[in-house]
Amino acid sequence: MNTILLFVIPPIAGAIIGFVTNVIAIRMLFRPLKEVRIFGMQLPFTPGILPRQRKTLAVSIGSMVERELLTAEILRERLSRDDVKEKIKQTISRITKDLLEKTPSELSLQTGFGSGKENFLTKRIPSAIENVYPVFTNAVMQFLQRNDIRRELEARGRIILRNVLFKLNSFQRFFVSAGQYDQTLEEKMPEIIDELINGISNLINENNVKQSLITAAGNSINNLISEQNKTIAELLNVREEDKEKLDDYLLEKLTEAVNNQIEKVLSSIDIKTLVSDRIDSLEMIRVERIILDVLSNQLKYVELFGGVLGFLMGLFQATFSFFVR
């Protein structure tokens, strides 16, 4: 009976001790959350390892994420995968499909922060026209100053002059011809056209004329948008194969833009600081819950391993005691 107890009690006691000590050791990773003092003296191992080293742990995890997980090379490699490209293209395709199936009036409406909807374009068209107004006026002036256009204006000016003279009565034409005013005007036509072009330039750059033209252009565009019932795809004659090419083009340009700017984006985000600050800001109870959710099964095996190891140590001790007594 004593021999049986010798081989039963130590292994069972060792298993219990090994299991309990491992459970306590795992709990001491997180608990206690704050230091414990008795008679003004801090008890050893309080607070737990993770609460005591949370700042160092947060910085280490942030450095690891920045160095090993979120690098430019890893992100580029991820973006180059066919399955990732396909998912991005599907997203782009949904966006372009939604846009192309809308009419200009539907596209111009955007959900407002208040009640109902506000016209998205109405408030922005005037400022957009004002931004391109200098480009438009420069293009108009360059067009009018072209040699072929100037010659055409001179020819038409002479035709207008002859038509005006033709409408005069005989007495008026006699005085015009006698003074050779008609000849003088025809000879001065290039100068007249120069003055006309300069007058147009000064006119379209006057502030009140500029604002009137911008308002008129904005009203015309808004009327065109509101009265248009065809979809964007119908207006632009976009077929299915054209949409496929558009999606491929947007995917290519988006990927190219991301690849070119990825280092700058990562450096501006500062992954290390972002991750470490986020981890450091979490309550330790939440950190404990996150770690236990991820490692619960593995930690159970650690606890069981402590019991098995304690059992084997107890069995070894019982066997050793049996043979040396």
Secondary structure as GFF3:
##gff-version 3
##sequence-region A 1 325
A	DSSP	alpha_helix	2	27	.	.	.	ID=ss1
A	DSSP	beta_strand	37	38	.	.	.	ID=ss2
A	DSSP	beta_strand	41	42	.	.	.	ID=ss3
A	DSSP	alpha_helix	49	52	.	.	.	ID=ss4
A	DSSP	alpha_helix	54	64	.	.	.	ID=ss5
A	DSSP	pi_helix	65	69	.	.	.	ID=ss6
A	DSSP	alpha_helix	72	79	.	.	.	ID=ss7
A	DSSP	alpha_helix	82	100	.	.	.	ID=ss8
A	DSSP	alpha_helix	104	107	.	.	.	ID=ss9
A	DSSP	beta_strand	109	111	.	.	.	ID=ss10
A	DSSP	beta_strand	117	119	.	.	.	ID=ss11
A	DSSP	alpha_helix	125	144	.	.	.	ID=ss12
A	DSSP	alpha_helix	147	166	.	.	.	ID=ss13
A	DSSP	alpha_helix	170	178	.	.	.	ID=ss14
A	DSSP	alpha_helix	181	187	.	.	.	ID=ss15
A	DSSP	alpha_helix	189	205	.	.	.	ID=ss16
A	DSSP	alpha_helix	207	227	.	.	.	ID=ss17
A	DSSP	alpha_helix	232	236	.	.	.	ID=ss18
A	DSSP	alpha_helix	240	269	.	.	.	ID=ss19
A	DSSP	alpha_helix	271	281	.	.	.	ID=ss20
A	DSSP	alpha_helix	284	324	.	.	.	ID=ss21
###
